[in-house]
Structures are given as structure tokens and as C-alpha cells.
């Protein structure tokens, strides 16, 4: 019985740690998004800012964009696309992952 309870406690601790990391990741993603992405994509991800309209920033909430994989988004962020600049070496791999998670949360 003690082994079962200690196993349950261990799982609970891991779950709580995961929740803390997720909250930290989201905060990191939001910070990067606001600093690097919002000027074009807007605070809501729809691309309706003056700069977004000029550069034809994609609406992150459109069905077409939402169905793209995280790998595709990573490629776009790292390499750039159309008028979007490359963020290679400007943000870390972890920040790329975090900002993708944040962008996906904008459109739920």
C-alpha cells in the first residue's frame, strides 16, 4: 500500500511541476510574442495592425494557419517567410516553442 501511495504522490508532484513549467512557458511565449510578433500580427493574432496590413501578415487564427504543424511554424519563425524576417539566432529554440504555444492559445 505504501508503494502505491508513494507512486501516486510522485505522479502528482510531476503533474504539478508540469503545470508550473507550462505556465512559465506560456509567460515566456507571451513575452516573446509581444516583443517580436504583435507589431504585425496584433495582440489577438489576426494581423489587423497597420504594419500587419502593409506586410500582409497572416491571421494566426485563420483555418489555414491553424492547421499548420508546429514544425511548419518553427520553420517560418526561424527562416522567415515573405516579408516576415528570420528570427534565427534572435530568439532561442525554447522561445520559438513557447511563442508557438502562445500563438495557438490566442485562437481558442
C-alpha positions in Angstrom: 0.0 0.0 0.0 2.9 2.4 0.9 4.4 1.8 -2.6 1.1 2.6 -4.3 0.7 5.8 -2.3 4.3 7.0 -2.9 3.8 6.3 -6.6 0.6 8.4 -6.6 2.4 11.2 -4.7 5.3 11.1 -7.2 2.9 11.3 -10.2 1.0 14.2 -8.5 4.3 16.1 -8.0 5.3 15.6 -11.6 1.9 16.8 -12.8 2.2 19.9 -10.6 5.7 20.5 -11.8 4.5 20.2 -15.4 1.8 22.8 -14.7 4.3 25.2 -13.4 6.6 24.7 -16.4 3.6 25.2 -18.7 2.7 28.4 -17.0 6.3 29.6 -17.3 6.4 28.5 -20.9 3.2 30.5 -21.7 4.6 33.6 -19.9 7.8 33.3 -21.9 5.9 32.8 -25.2 3.6 35.8 -24.4 6.7 38.0 -23.7 8.4 37.0 -27.0 5.1 37.4 -28.9 4.5 40.9 -27.6 8.1 41.9 -28.3 8.6 40.4 -31.7 5.3 39.4 -33.3 2.4 41.6 -32.1 3.6 44.6 -34.1 2.5 42.8 -37.3 0.2 40.0 -36.1 -1.6 42.2 -33.4 -2.4 41.4 -29.8 -5.1 38.9 -30.9 -3.1 37.3 -33.8 -5.4 38.5 -36.5 -2.8 40.6 -38.4 -5.0 43.7 -38.4 -2.4 46.2 -37.3 -1.2 49.0 -39.6 2.1 47.1 -40.1 0.3 43.8 -40.4 -1.8 45.2 -43.2 1.2 46.6 -45.0 3.2 43.4 -44.8 0.2 41.2 -45.3 0.8 39.4 -42.0 -1.2 36.2 -41.9 -4.1 35.8 -39.5 -2.9 33.3 -37.0 -6.5 32.4 -36.2 -7.4 31.5 -39.8 -8.3 27.9 -40.5 -5.4 27.7 -43.0 -2.8 28.8 -40.5 -4.2 26.9 -37.5 -3.9 23.6 -39.3 -0.2 24.1 -39.9 2.1 21.9 -37.7 4.4 23.3 -35.0 7.3 22.2 -37.3 6.0 24.4 -40.1 5.6 27.3 -37.7 9.1 26.7 -36.4 10.4 26.8 -39.9 8.6 30.1 -40.7 9.8 31.7 -37.5 13.4 30.6 -37.9 13.8 31.2 -41.6 11.3 33.9 -42.2 8.7 34.0 -45.0 7.6 36.6 -47.5 8.0 39.9 -45.6 8.4 38.2 -42.2 12.0 38.4 -41.1 14.0 35.4 -39.9 14.4 35.1 -36.1 17.2 32.6 -36.3 19.7 33.4 -33.5 17.5 36.3 -32.4 15.4 34.0 -30.1 16.2 30.6 -28.6 14.8 27.3 -29.7 12.9 27.2 -26.4 11.4 30.7 -27.1 10.3 29.5 -30.5 8.5 26.6 -28.9 7.0 28.9 -26.3 5.8 31.5 -28.7 4.2 28.8 -30.9 2.3 27.5 -27.8 1.2 31.1 -27.0 0.1 31.8 -30.6 -2.0 28.7 -30.6 -3.6 29.8 -27.3 -4.7 33.1 -28.9 -7.3 31.5 -31.2 -9.1 29.1 -28.9 
